[in-house]
Amino acid sequence: MKTVKWGVLGTANIAKNCTLPGMKKAESCELYAVAGRSKEKAEKFKDEFGFEKAYGSYEELILDSEVQAVYIPLPNDLHIKWVTEALSHGKHVLCEKPLALSADEAREMFETAADNDVILMEAYAYLHSPYVESLKKDVASGIIGDIDYIESAFLTQGYKEDFRLHREHGGGAMYDLGCYCTTMILTLVDAEPSYVQATAEFTDLGVDYLTAAILGFKNGARASFNVGMNLGIGTNSRFDRLYIHGSKGSIRSDVEYNQEGDVSYTVYNNEGATVREISVPQNYALEVENLSRCILYGEKPHITPEFSIRNAEVIDQVLDEIGFWL
């Protein structure tokens, strides 16, 4: 079997706890090199996950001619710099969400990818899940009629000293959590947004801690979502919800978008309630396999440039509405 030599640019927790375990399971993926802000951190990852090489700087990894694809889990404000560097050196790139801090940044990065004849894909692992594919098929089948309204929520807590609490690093609930809700909504609604309204609660550090938004679409569908980083006090609980209301029925899901294992949602219509049981493998493995197949066999990226830019435009509108940049 052909393989792609992957380099991992950073030693973030999302890489350690989610993506690297997925990469170890993924077909066609060779864990070739890892880079950290220090050689010591990189060596620890090398030993833990079985990389062939460890580098003490990001530049060294990008200059390694053996590296074919780079995964970037760095803080949001560093994405454009290191994505651009990797693309400019002929590396394919999988970059953690949100890819960019604005739609203009996203367009710039995808133009760089095109100019260098390489692939850039935004890392929304959950969108590769058979759970999402099943939702899309049910909606497309007309089993609940035309979508009237979508409700989505994703709230967490337990943030301490974290880059996601600082605006200069691209922090806040909208960038960290809201992007899940907007991508889910845009995946299910096949229409362009016609308006966005939003409000938010801010922290003393200037990031949105709790954000609520309403979206209208040109086909008449509407959606709302709530995201927050301050759910409750003293626990590490989280709250996930997705309700899809149609003209002939509805779909209710209370599972985590990125959940692995056996998940379910319920379809309600005139025939009653039908539970969909879905077995979900490791979503991070699925996204790495997708990009590896794109490189090796010319498959189309599951998360397209057009989708990422469209989503970034919606995030821009929400941030403008809440006065994030004032």
KOLRO-207834 format. One line per 5 residues: number of its first residue (from 1); their letters; for each residue x, y, z of N, C-alpha, C, O. Coordinates in steps of 0.05 Angstrom, whole numbers, padded with zeros to 5 digits. Layout:
NUM) a) X Y Z X Y Z X Y Z X Y Z  ...;
***
This chain:
1) mktvk) 00017 -00024 00000 00000 00000 00000 00017 00025 00000 00037 00027 00015  00010 00044 -00017 00024 00070 -00017 00019 00085 00009 -00003 00082 00021  00038 00100 00017 00035 00116 00041 00043 00145 00036 00059 00151 00018  00033 00163 00053 00041 00191 00053 00057 00196 00078 00049 00188 00100  00080 00209 00075 00097 00216 00097 00087 00242 00110 00088 00264 00097;
6) wgvlg) 00076 00240 00134 00065 00263 00148 00084 00276 00167 00099 00262 00181  00083 00302 00169 00096 00317 00190 00076 00332 00206 00056 00341 00196  00080 00333 00232 00062 00346 00251 00076 00371 00262 00097 00369 00275  00063 00394 00258 00076 00419 00265 00065 00429 00291 00046 00445 00292  00075 00418 00313 00066 00427 00339 00059 00403 00357 00054 00381 00347;
11) tania) 00058 00408 00383 00053 00387 00402 00028 00394 00419 00028 00389 00443  00008 00405 00407 -00016 00414 00421 -00032 00390 00430 -00028 00367 00421  -00050 00395 00450 -00066 00373 00461 -00085 00361 00440 -00090 00337 00441  -00095 00377 00421 -00113 00365 00401 -00097 00345 00384 -00109 00325 00375  -00072 00350 00380 -00055 00330 00365 -00051 00305 00382 -00054 00283 00373;
16) knctl) -00043 00310 00407 -00037 00287 00425 -00061 00270 00431 -00059 00245 00430  -00083 00282 00437 -00106 00267 00446 -00125 00257 00424 -00140 00238 00428  -00125 00270 00401 -00145 00264 00381 -00132 00257 00354 -00136 00234 00344  -00117 00275 00342 -00108 00271 00314 -00087 00249 00312 -00088 00232 00294  -00067 00250 00330 -00046 00230 00328 -00056 00201 00333 -00048 00183 00319;
21) pgmkk) -00073 00197 00353 -00085 00170 00355 -00100 00162 00329 -00100 00139 00321  -00113 00182 00316 -00126 00176 00291 -00107 00170 00269 -00111 00152 00253  -00085 00185 00268 -00065 00180 00247 -00052 00153 00250 -00046 00140 00229  -00049 00143 00274 -00038 00116 00278 -00057 00095 00268 -00048 00073 00260  -00083 00101 00267 -00103 00082 00257 -00107 00084 00227 -00117 00066 00214;
26) aesce) -00099 00107 00216 -00106 00113 00188 -00090 00097 00169 -00066 00093 00172  -00103 00088 00148 -00089 00075 00126 -00073 00096 00110 -00081 00119 00109  -00052 00088 00098 -00036 00105 00080 -00022 00128 00095 -00012 00146 00082  -00021 00127 00121 -00009 00149 00136 00017 00139 00149 00016 00119 00165  00039 00152 00143 00065 00146 00156 00072 00169 00174 00076 00191 00164;
31) lyava) 00075 00164 00200 00083 00185 00218 00113 00189 00216 00129 00174 00228  00121 00208 00200 00149 00212 00193 00163 00231 00211 00185 00225 00221  00152 00256 00216 00167 00276 00231 00148 00293 00248 00125 00297 00241  00158 00302 00271 00143 00320 00288 00162 00343 00296 00186 00339 00300  00151 00367 00299 00166 00390 00307 00152 00404 00330 00128 00405 00332;
36) grske) 00168 00413 00349 00158 00428 00372 00173 00454 00375 00192 00460 00361  00164 00470 00395 00178 00495 00401 00205 00489 00414 00222 00506 00415  00208 00464 00423 00234 00455 00434 00238 00427 00424 00219 00412 00420  00264 00420 00422 00270 00392 00413 00261 00372 00434 00253 00350 00427  00261 00380 00460 00253 00362 00481 00223 00354 00478 00217 00330 00480;
41) kaekf) 00206 00374 00472 00177 00367 00468 00174 00349 00444 00159 00330 00444  00188 00355 00422 00186 00339 00398 00195 00311 00403 00183 00292 00393  00217 00308 00418 00227 00281 00423 00207 00264 00439 00205 00240 00435  00193 00277 00458 00173 00262 00473 00151 00252 00455 00142 00229 00458  00142 00269 00436 00121 00260 00417 00132 00238 00399 00118 00219 00392;
46) kdefg) 00157 00241 00391 00170 00221 00373 00169 00194 00387 00162 00174 00375  00177 00193 00412 00178 00168 00427 00150 00157 00432 00146 00132 00431  00131 00174 00438 00104 00165 00445 00089 00154 00421 00075 00135 00423  00093 00167 00398 00076 00160 00375 00092 00146 00353 00080 00137 00333  00118 00144 00355 00133 00128 00336 00141 00143 00311 00144 00131 00290;
51) fekay) 00146 00170 00313 00156 00184 00290 00185 00176 00285 00199 00166 00302  00193 00180 00260 00221 00174 00252 00239 00197 00260 00262 00192 00267  00230 00222 00258 00246 00245 00264 00232 00264 00282 00208 00266 00283  00248 00280 00297 00238 00301 00314 00255 00326 00310 00279 00325 00308  00241 00349 00307 00254 00374 00302 00248 00394 00324 00226 00394 00335;
56) gsyee) 00267 00411 00331 00263 00432 00351 00253 00458 00341 00251 00477 00355  00246 00459 00315 00234 00483 00303 00216 00475 00280 00220 00455 00268  00196 00492 00275 00177 00486 00254 00191 00488 00227 00184 00473 00208  00209 00507 00224 00223 00511 00199 00237 00486 00189 00237 00479 00166  00250 00472 00208 00266 00448 00201 00247 00427 00189 00255 00414 00169;
61) lilds) 00224 00424 00200 00205 00403 00189 00196 00411 00161 00196 00394 00143  00189 00436 00158 00180 00445 00131 00201 00443 00110 00195 00437 00087  00227 00446 00118 00249 00444 00099 00257 00415 00093 00273 00410 00075  00246 00396 00108 00252 00367 00103 00238 00358 00077 00214 00358 00075  00254 00351 00058 00243 00344 00031 00227 00318 00031 00211 00313 00013;
66) evqav) 00230 00302 00052 00215 00277 00054 00186 00281 00063 00169 00264 00057  00181 00303 00076 00154 00308 00086 00136 00315 00062 00141 00334 00047  00114 00300 00060 00095 00305 00038 00071 00321 00047 00061 00338 00032  00062 00316 00071 00038 00330 00082 00043 00339 00110 00057 00325 00126  00032 00361 00118 00036 00373 00144 00009 00377 00158 -00010 00388 00146;
71) yiplp) 00007 00368 00183 -00016 00374 00199 -00009 00396 00219 00012 00395 00232  -00026 00417 00220 -00020 00441 00236 -00042 00444 00258 -00064 00451 00252  -00034 00439 00283 -00053 00443 00306 -00045 00467 00323 -00051 00467 00347  -00033 00487 00311 -00023 00510 00326 -00046 00529 00334 -00068 00527 00323  -00041 00548 00352 -00061 00568 00359 -00071 00583 00334 -00056 00586 00314;
76) ndlhi) -00096 00592 00335 -00109 00602 00311 -00094 00625 00297 -00094 00626 00272  -00082 00642 00312 -00068 00665 00301 -00043 00658 00285 -00033 00674 00270  -00033 00633 00290 -00009 00624 00276 -00015 00609 00250 00004 00602 00236  -00040 00604 00245 -00047 00587 00222 -00037 00599 00196 -00024 00585 00180  -00043 00624 00191 -00037 00636 00165 -00007 00635 00159 00002 00630 00137;
81) kwvte) 00009 00640 00179 00039 00640 00176 00049 00613 00168 00063 00610 00148  00041 00593 00184 00053 00566 00180 00040 00550 00158 00052 00534 00145  00014 00555 00153 00001 00543 00130 00014 00554 00105 00021 00538 00087  00018 00580 00103 00031 00592 00080 00059 00582 00076 00067 00576 00053  00074 00580 00098 00102 00569 00096 00102 00541 00084 00117 00534 00066;
86) alshg) 00084 00524 00096 00084 00496 00087 00075 00494 00057 00088 00479 00042  00054 00508 00050 00044 00507 00023 00066 00517 00003 00070 00506 -00018  00079 00538 00011 00100 00551 -00007 00123 00532 -00011 00138 00535 -00031  00127 00513 00007 00149 00493 00004 00138 00467 -00008 00151 00446 -00005  00115 00468 -00020 00104 00445 -00034 00092 00423 -00017 00090 00400 -00026;
91) khvlc) 00084 00430 00008 00072 00410 00025 00042 00412 00024 00031 00434 00024  00029 00389 00023 00000 00389 00027 -00006 00394 00057 00010 00387 00074  -00028 00407 00063 -00033 00416 00090 -00061 00408 00100 -00081 00412 00086  -00062 00397 00124 -00087 00394 00139 -00084 00412 00163 -00067 00408 00180  -00101 00433 00165 -00099 00453 00186 -00123 00453 00204 -00146 00452 00194;
96) ekpla) -00118 00453 00230 -00141 00453 00249 -00160 00476 00245 -00152 00497 00236  -00185 00471 00252 -00205 00491 00251 -00201 00511 00274 -00191 00504 00294  -00210 00536 00271 -00217 00548 00245 -00191 00554 00230 -00171 00563 00241  -00192 00548 00204 -00169 00552 00187 -00158 00580 00188 -00134 00585 00190  -00177 00600 00188 -00169 00628 00186 -00184 00645 00206 -00205 00637 00216;
101) lsade) -00174 00669 00211 -00188 00688 00228 -00207 00706 00212 -00220 00723 00224  -00208 00702 00186 -00227 00717 00169 -00229 00703 00142 -00212 00686 00135  -00250 00709 00127 -00253 00697 00101 -00231 00706 00082 -00222 00691 00065  -00221 00731 00085 -00199 00740 00068 -00174 00724 00073 -00160 00717 00054  -00168 00718 00098 -00145 00700 00104 -00149 00673 00091 -00130 00662 00080;
106) aremf) -00173 00662 00093 -00178 00636 00081 -00173 00636 00051 -00160 00619 00040  -00184 00657 00038 -00180 00659 00009 -00150 00661 00002 -00141 00648 -00017  -00135 00676 00017 -00107 00679 00012 -00092 00652 00015 -00075 00646 -00002  -00099 00636 00035 -00086 00611 00038 -00093 00591 00016 -00076 00577 00006  -00118 00591 00007 -00126 00573 -00014 -00114 00582 -00041 -00108 00565 -00058;
111) etaad) -00110 00607 -00045 -00096 00617 -00069 -00067 00608 -00069 -00056 00600 -00089  -00054 00608 -00045 -00027 00599 -00043 -00025 00569 -00049 -00006 00560 -00062  -00045 00554 -00040 -00045 00525 -00046 -00047 00520 -00076 -00033 00504 -00087  -00065 00535 -00089 -00069 00532 -00118 -00044 00540 -00133 -00036 00527 -00152  -00031 00561 -00124 -00007 00571 -00137 00016 00550 -00136 00033 00549 -00154;
116) ndvil) 00016 00535 -00114 00037 00515 -00110 00029 00486 -00117 00043 00467 -00112  00004 00484 -00128 -00006 00458 -00137 -00006 00437 -00115 00001 00414 -00119  -00015 00446 -00091 -00017 00427 -00068 -00045 00431 -00056 -00060 00450 -00063  -00052 00413 -00038 -00079 00413 -00026 -00078 00424 00002 -00061 00418 00018  -00098 00441 00008 -00102 00452 00034 -00130 00444 00043 -00150 00449 00029;
121) meaya) -00133 00430 00066 -00159 00423 00076 -00161 00431 00105 -00143 00427 00121  -00184 00442 00112 -00190 00450 00139 -00199 00425 00155 -00213 00408 00145  -00189 00423 00180 -00193 00399 00195 -00219 00401 00213 -00218 00409 00236  -00241 00392 00201 -00266 00388 00216 -00270 00358 00216 -00284 00347 00198  -00258 00344 00235 -00259 00315 00234 -00288 00304 00234 -00294 00285 00221;
126) ylhsp) -00305 00318 00250 -00333 00307 00252 -00348 00307 00226 -00366 00290 00223  -00341 00324 00207 -00355 00325 00182 -00349 00300 00165 -00363 00295 00145  -00329 00285 00171 -00322 00260 00158 -00338 00236 00169 -00337 00214 00159  -00353 00241 00191 -00366 00219 00205 -00390 00208 00190 -00405 00223 00178  -00394 00182 00191 -00419 00170 00180 -00444 00180 00194 -00466 00178 00183;
131) yvesl) -00441 00190 00218 -00464 00203 00232 -00474 00227 00216 -00498 00231 00213  -00455 00244 00207 -00463 00268 00192 -00473 00259 00164 -00493 00271 00154  -00461 00240 00152 -00470 00230 00126 -00499 00220 00128 -00515 00224 00110  -00505 00206 00150 -00532 00196 00154 -00552 00218 00157 -00574 00218 00145  -00545 00239 00172 -00562 00262 00175 -00568 00275 00148 -00590 00282 00142;
136) kkdva) -00546 00278 00132 -00549 00291 00106 -00568 00275 00088 -00584 00286 00073  -00565 00248 00088 -00582 00231 00072 -00611 00233 00080 -00629 00234 00063  -00616 00233 00106 -00643 00235 00115 -00656 00262 00107 -00679 00263 00098  -00641 00283 00110 -00651 00310 00102 -00656 00310 00072 -00677 00320 00063  -00637 00300 00056 -00640 00301 00027 -00662 00283 00017 -00674 00288 -00004;
141) sgiig) -00669 00262 00032 -00690 00243 00024 -00718 00255 00025 -00736 00245 00013  -00721 00277 00040 -00747 00289 00044 -00763 00277 00066 -00787 00282 00068  -00751 00260 00082 -00766 00245 00103 -00778 00264 00124 -00798 00258 00137  -00765 00288 00127 -00777 00308 00145 -00786 00333 00129 -00791 00354 00141  -00788 00330 00103 -00796 00353 00086 -00774 00373 00083 -00750 00367 00086;
146) didyi) -00782 00398 00077 -00763 00419 00074 -00755 00430 00101 -00771 00432 00119  -00729 00437 00104 -00720 00448 00130 -00732 00475 00135 -00730 00493 00118  -00745 00478 00158 -00755 00504 00166 -00736 00517 00185 -00731 00542 00184  -00725 00501 00204 -00710 00513 00226 -00690 00493 00237 -00698 00470 00241  -00666 00502 00243 -00646 00485 00256 -00637 00498 00282 -00631 00522 00282;
151) esafl) -00637 00483 00303 -00626 00493 00329 -00600 00477 00335 -00600 00452 00332  -00580 00491 00343 -00555 00477 00350 -00543 00491 00374 -00545 00515 00378  -00530 00475 00391 -00517 00486 00415 -00492 00469 00421 -00491 00445 00418  -00471 00483 00431 -00446 00470 00439 -00434 00488 00461 -00423 00509 00455  -00436 00479 00486 -00426 00494 00508 -00407 00476 00525 -00413 00453 00530;
156) tqgyk) -00385 00488 00533 -00366 00474 00550 -00357 00492 00573 -00367 00514 00576  -00338 00482 00588 -00327 00498 00610 -00300 00487 00618 -00290 00468 00605  -00288 00498 00639 -00263 00487 00649 -00238 00500 00636 -00216 00490 00640  -00242 00522 00621 -00219 00535 00610 -00203 00550 00631 -00215 00563 00648  -00177 00547 00631 -00160 00561 00650 -00141 00579 00635 -00149 00597 00621;
161) edfrl) -00115 00574 00638 -00096 00590 00622 -00094 00576 00595 -00081 00556 00592  -00107 00588 00575 -00110 00575 00549 -00110 00597 00528 -00121 00619 00533  -00097 00592 00505 -00097 00612 00484 -00125 00619 00475 -00129 00641 00464  -00144 00601 00479 -00171 00607 00470 -00185 00628 00487 -00208 00636 00481  -00172 00637 00508 -00183 00659 00524 -00172 00686 00517 -00179 00706 00529;
166) hrehg) -00155 00687 00496 -00141 00711 00489 -00148 00719 00460 -00144 00703 00442  -00158 00743 00456 -00166 00752 00429 -00142 00753 00410 -00145 00748 00386  -00118 00761 00420 -00095 00763 00402 -00087 00736 00391 -00072 00735 00371  -00096 00714 00403 -00090 00688 00392 -00114 00675 00378 -00114 00651 00372  -00134 00692 00372 -00158 00681 00358 -00175 00665 00377 -00187 00645 00368;
171) ggamy) -00178 00674 00402 -00194 00659 00421 -00223 00667 00421 -00232 00684 00404  -00238 00655 00439 -00266 00661 00441 -00284 00638 00433 -00276 00620 00419  -00309 00639 00442 -00328 00618 00437 -00335 00614 00408 -00339 00591 00399  -00337 00636 00393 -00344 00634 00365 -00323 00619 00349 -00329 00600 00334  -00298 00627 00352 -00277 00613 00338 -00273 00584 00347 -00268 00566 00331;
176) dlgcy) -00276 00579 00373 -00270 00553 00384 -00293 00533 00380 -00288 00510 00374  -00317 00543 00385 -00341 00525 00386 -00361 00532 00364 -00374 00514 00353  -00365 00558 00359 -00386 00566 00341 -00381 00555 00313 -00400 00551 00298  -00356 00551 00306 -00350 00541 00279 -00361 00513 00275 -00367 00505 00252  -00364 00497 00296 -00377 00471 00294 -00407 00475 00286 -00417 00461 00268;
181) cttmi) -00420 00493 00299 -00449 00498 00294 -00453 00509 00265 -00471 00500 00251  -00436 00528 00257 -00440 00539 00231 -00434 00519 00209 -00449 00518 00189  -00414 00502 00212 -00408 00482 00192 -00430 00461 00191 -00437 00452 00169  -00441 00454 00213 -00463 00434 00213 -00488 00446 00198 -00500 00433 00182  -00494 00471 00205 -00517 00484 00192 -00513 00487 00162 -00531 00481 00147;
186) ltlvd) -00489 00496 00154 -00484 00499 00125 -00482 00472 00111 -00487 00471 00087  -00475 00451 00125 -00476 00424 00113 -00504 00415 00107 -00509 00401 00087  -00523 00423 00124 -00551 00414 00121 -00568 00432 00104 -00588 00422 00092  -00562 00457 00103 -00579 00477 00088 -00565 00483 00061 -00543 00495 00061  -00578 00476 00039 -00566 00481 00013 -00576 00508 00002 -00591 00509 -00017;
191) aepsy) -00566 00529 00015 -00574 00556 00006 -00554 00576 00018 -00541 00570 00038  -00553 00599 00006 -00536 00620 00017 -00550 00636 00039 -00574 00639 00038  -00535 00644 00060 -00547 00660 00081 -00557 00687 00071 -00544 00699 00053  -00579 00696 00081 -00590 00722 00074 -00586 00743 00096 -00586 00767 00090  -00584 00734 00121 -00579 00752 00142 -00567 00737 00166 -00571 00713 00169;
196) vqata) -00553 00752 00183 -00541 00741 00208 -00546 00762 00230 -00540 00785 00226  -00557 00753 00252 -00560 00769 00276 -00547 00755 00299 -00549 00730 00302  -00534 00770 00317 -00519 00756 00339 -00515 00775 00362 -00515 00799 00359  -00511 00763 00386 -00504 00778 00410 -00485 00761 00426 -00484 00737 00423  -00470 00773 00445 -00451 00758 00460 -00445 00770 00487 -00449 00794 00491;
201) eftdl) -00435 00753 00505 -00424 00762 00531 -00394 00760 00528 -00383 00740 00519  -00379 00781 00537 -00350 00782 00534 -00336 00779 00561 -00347 00786 00582  -00312 00769 00561 -00295 00767 00584 -00279 00793 00587 -00279 00810 00569  -00265 00796 00610 -00248 00819 00614 -00225 00819 00595 -00212 00840 00590  -00218 00796 00583 -00196 00794 00564 -00205 00801 00535 -00189 00800 00517;
206) gvdyl) -00231 00806 00532 -00241 00815 00506 -00249 00794 00487 -00252 00800 00463  -00254 00770 00496 -00264 00749 00478 -00293 00742 00486 -00301 00745 00509  -00308 00733 00466 -00335 00725 00471 -00336 00699 00486 -00323 00679 00478  -00350 00699 00509 -00351 00676 00526 -00377 00660 00521 -00378 00636 00526  -00397 00674 00512 -00423 00663 00507 -00435 00678 00483 -00439 00702 00484;
211) taail) -00441 00663 00461 -00451 00676 00437 -00476 00662 00427 -00478 00637 00426  -00495 00678 00418 -00520 00668 00407 -00525 00681 00380 -00521 00705 00378  -00533 00666 00360 -00537 00677 00333 -00562 00665 00320 -00570 00643 00326  -00573 00681 00301 -00595 00672 00284 -00586 00676 00255 -00575 00697 00248  -00591 00656 00238 -00584 00658 00210 -00609 00654 00194 -00626 00636 00200;
216) gfkng) -00612 00670 00173 -00634 00666 00153 -00621 00658 00127 -00599 00667 00120  -00635 00642 00111 -00625 00632 00086 -00644 00640 00063 -00668 00644 00067  -00632 00642 00039 -00648 00651 00016 -00670 00632 00008 -00688 00640 -00007  -00669 00607 00017 -00690 00588 00011 -00712 00588 00032 -00731 00572 00031  -00710 00607 00052 -00731 00609 00073 -00724 00594 00098 -00737 00598 00119;
221) arasf) -00704 00577 00098 -00696 00563 00122 -00683 00583 00142 -00672 00604 00134  -00685 00576 00168 -00673 00592 00189 -00658 00574 00207 -00663 00550 00209  -00639 00586 00222 -00624 00570 00241 -00615 00588 00264 -00612 00612 00261  -00612 00575 00287 -00601 00590 00310 -00581 00572 00324 -00583 00547 00323  -00561 00585 00338 -00543 00569 00354 -00533 00584 00378 -00533 00609 00378;
226) nvgmn) -00526 00569 00398 -00514 00580 00423 -00488 00566 00428 -00487 00541 00428  -00467 00581 00433 -00441 00569 00441 -00430 00584 00465 -00433 00608 00467  -00417 00569 00482 -00406 00581 00506 -00383 00566 00518 -00381 00542 00514  -00366 00581 00532 -00343 00569 00545 -00346 00570 00575 -00327 00566 00590  -00370 00576 00585 -00374 00581 00613 -00400 00567 00623 -00416 00578 00638;
231) lgigt) -00404 00542 00615 -00427 00527 00623 -00424 00518 00652 -00407 00502 00658  -00441 00529 00670 -00441 00521 00698 -00415 00528 00713 -00398 00542 00702  -00413 00518 00737 -00390 00524 00754 -00381 00499 00768 -00398 00484 00779  -00356 00493 00768 -00344 00472 00784 -00345 00444 00773 -00338 00425 00786  -00354 00441 00748 -00353 00414 00735 -00341 00417 00707 -00335 00439 00698;
236) nsrfd) -00337 00394 00695 -00327 00394 00667 -00348 00384 00647 -00341 00372 00627  -00373 00389 00653 -00394 00380 00636 -00395 00396 00610 -00383 00417 00608  -00410 00385 00590 -00414 00399 00565 -00442 00394 00555 -00456 00376 00565  -00451 00411 00537 -00479 00409 00527 -00478 00411 00497 -00468 00430 00485  -00489 00390 00484 -00491 00389 00455 -00519 00384 00447 -00534 00368 00459;
241) rlyih) -00528 00397 00425 -00555 00393 00416 -00557 00400 00386 -00545 00419 00377  -00573 00384 00372 -00579 00390 00344 -00608 00381 00339 -00614 00358 00340  -00626 00400 00333 -00653 00395 00325 -00657 00406 00297 -00651 00429 00292  -00668 00389 00280 -00674 00397 00252 -00704 00396 00248 -00715 00374 00248  -00717 00418 00245 -00746 00419 00243 -00754 00423 00213 -00745 00442 00200;
246) gskgs) -00770 00404 00203 -00778 00405 00175 -00808 00408 00172 -00823 00408 00192  -00817 00411 00147 -00845 00415 00142 -00862 00390 00146 -00886 00391 00148  -00848 00366 00148 -00863 00341 00151 -00853 00325 00176 -00863 00303 00181  -00835 00336 00191 -00824 00322 00214 -00800 00335 00225 -00794 00359 00219  -00784 00321 00241 -00761 00332 00253 -00740 00311 00260 -00746 00287 00260;
251) irsdv) -00716 00320 00265 -00694 00302 00274 -00683 00314 00299 -00678 00338 00301  -00679 00297 00319 -00668 00305 00345 -00643 00289 00351 -00643 00265 00350  -00621 00304 00357 -00596 00291 00364 -00584 00306 00388 -00581 00330 00388  -00576 00290 00408 -00563 00302 00431 -00535 00290 00436 -00524 00291 00458  -00523 00280 00414 -00496 00268 00417 -00475 00289 00409 -00481 00309 00395;
256) eynqe) -00451 00285 00419 -00429 00302 00411 -00423 00298 00381 -00422 00276 00371  -00418 00320 00367 -00413 00319 00338 -00390 00301 00332 -00391 00285 00313  -00369 00302 00348 -00344 00287 00342 -00343 00260 00356 -00321 00248 00358  -00365 00250 00365 -00365 00226 00382 -00357 00201 00366 -00364 00199 00342  -00343 00183 00379 -00335 00158 00367 -00351 00136 00380 -00359 00138 00403;
261) gdvsy) -00355 00114 00365 -00370 00091 00376 -00398 00090 00366 -00404 00100 00344  -00416 00079 00382 -00444 00076 00374 -00459 00102 00382 -00461 00108 00405  -00470 00115 00362 -00486 00140 00367 -00513 00137 00353 -00517 00119 00337  -00532 00154 00361 -00558 00152 00349 -00572 00179 00348 -00564 00198 00363  -00591 00182 00331 -00610 00205 00331 -00637 00194 00324 -00640 00172 00314;
266) tvynn) -00657 00211 00328 -00685 00202 00324 -00699 00219 00303 -00697 00243 00304  -00712 00205 00284 -00728 00218 00264 -00757 00217 00272 -00767 00195 00277  -00771 00239 00272 -00800 00241 00279 -00815 00250 00254 -00809 00271 00243  -00835 00235 00246 -00854 00244 00225 -00880 00229 00228 -00886 00218 00250  -00897 00230 00208 -00924 00218 00210 -00923 00188 00216 -00943 00177 00225;
271) egatv) -00901 00175 00210 -00899 00146 00214 -00889 00140 00243 -00887 00117 00250  -00884 00161 00259 -00875 00157 00286 -00846 00165 00290 -00836 00182 00276  -00834 00152 00309 -00806 00158 00315 -00788 00135 00306 -00793 00111 00312  -00767 00141 00291 -00748 00121 00282 -00720 00128 00292 -00711 00150 00287  -00708 00110 00306 -00681 00114 00317 -00660 00104 00297 -00662 00081 00288;
276) reisv) -00642 00121 00290 -00620 00114 00272 -00595 00107 00290 -00586 00123 00305  -00586 00082 00288 -00563 00073 00303 -00539 00072 00283 -00540 00059 00263  -00517 00086 00291 -00495 00089 00272 -00469 00083 00287 -00464 00092 00309  -00452 00067 00274 -00426 00060 00286 -00406 00079 00274 -00402 00080 00249  -00393 00095 00291 -00374 00116 00282 -00346 00108 00289 -00339 00105 00312;
281) pqnya) -00328 00105 00269 -00300 00101 00275 -00286 00127 00285 -00300 00146 00289  -00260 00126 00288 -00246 00150 00297 -00246 00171 00274 -00234 00167 00253  -00260 00193 00279 -00263 00213 00258 -00237 00226 00249 -00234 00233 00225  -00218 00228 00267 -00192 00240 00259 -00177 00222 00240 -00162 00231 00223  -00181 00196 00243 -00169 00177 00224 -00182 00181 00196 -00169 00179 00176;
286) leven) -00208 00185 00196 -00223 00188 00171 -00213 00213 00155 -00210 00212 00131  -00208 00235 00170 -00200 00259 00155 -00171 00256 00144 -00166 00266 00122  -00154 00243 00159 -00127 00239 00150 -00127 00220 00126 -00112 00224 00107  -00144 00199 00127 -00146 00181 00104 -00156 00195 00079 -00147 00190 00057  -00175 00213 00083 -00185 00229 00060 -00163 00245 00047 -00160 00244 00022;
291) lsrci) -00148 00260 00063 -00127 00276 00050 -00105 00259 00039 -00093 00266 00018  -00099 00237 00051 -00079 00218 00040 -00088 00208 00013 -00072 00206 -00006  -00113 00201 00010 -00123 00191 -00015 -00123 00213 -00036 -00119 00208 -00060  -00128 00238 -00027 -00127 00261 -00046 -00099 00263 -00058 -00096 00268 -00082  -00079 00260 -00041 -00051 00262 -00049 -00043 00239 -00067 -00030 00243 -00088;
296) lygek) -00051 00215 -00060 -00042 00191 -00074 -00058 00184 -00099 -00048 00175 -00119  -00085 00190 -00097 -00102 00180 -00119 -00120 00202 -00131 -00137 00195 -00148  -00116 00227 -00123 -00132 00248 -00135 -00160 00251 -00125 -00177 00263 -00138  -00166 00239 -00102 -00193 00242 -00091 -00198 00272 -00083 -00179 00286 -00078  -00223 00280 -00084 -00230 00308 -00076 -00231 00311 -00046 -00242 00293 -00033;
301) phitp) -00220 00332 -00035 -00222 00337 -00006 -00251 00339 00003 -00267 00352 -00010  -00257 00325 00025 -00284 00325 00035 -00292 00354 00044 -00315 00362 00040  -00273 00368 00056 -00278 00396 00063 -00266 00413 00041 -00241 00416 00040  -00282 00424 00024 -00272 00438 00001 -00265 00467 00008 -00274 00478 00028  -00248 00480 -00009 -00242 00508 -00005 -00267 00525 -00005 -00270 00544 00011;
306) efsir) -00286 00519 -00022 -00310 00535 -00024 -00326 00533 00002 -00337 00554 00011  -00328 00510 00014 -00342 00507 00039 -00329 00522 00061 -00342 00536 00077  -00302 00520 00063 -00287 00533 00084 -00290 00564 00082 -00294 00577 00102  -00290 00574 00058 -00292 00603 00054 -00321 00612 00061 -00325 00632 00074  -00340 00596 00052 -00368 00603 00059 -00372 00603 00089 -00386 00621 00099;
311) naevi) -00361 00584 00103 -00364 00584 00132 -00349 00607 00145 -00360 00619 00163  -00325 00614 00135 -00311 00636 00146 -00326 00662 00142 -00324 00680 00159  -00340 00665 00120 -00357 00689 00115 -00379 00691 00136 -00384 00713 00146  -00391 00669 00143 -00412 00669 00164 -00400 00677 00191 -00411 00693 00206  -00377 00665 00198 -00364 00672 00223 -00357 00702 00223 -00360 00715 00244;
316) dqvld) -00347 00713 00201 -00341 00741 00199 -00366 00758 00206 -00365 00777 00221  -00389 00750 00195 -00414 00765 00200 -00422 00763 00229 -00431 00784 00241  -00419 00740 00242 -00426 00737 00270 -00408 00755 00287 -00417 00769 00304  -00382 00754 00281 -00363 00770 00297 -00368 00800 00293 -00365 00816 00312  -00376 00808 00269 -00383 00836 00264 -00407 00844 00280 -00409 00865 00292;
321) eigfw) -00427 00826 00281 -00452 00831 00295 -00447 00835 00325 -00460 00852 00337  -00430 00819 00337 -00426 00820 00366 -00405 00842 00373 -00400 00847 00397  -00393 00854 00353 -00373 00875 00359 -00347 00864 00368 -00333 00877 00384  -00339 00841 00359 -00315 00828 00368 -00290 00845 00363 -00272 00847 00379  -00290 00859 00339 -00266 00874 00331 -00267 00903 00340 -00248 00918 00333;
326) l) -00287 00912 00354 -00289 00940 00363 -00269 00946 00385 -00268 00968 00395;
***
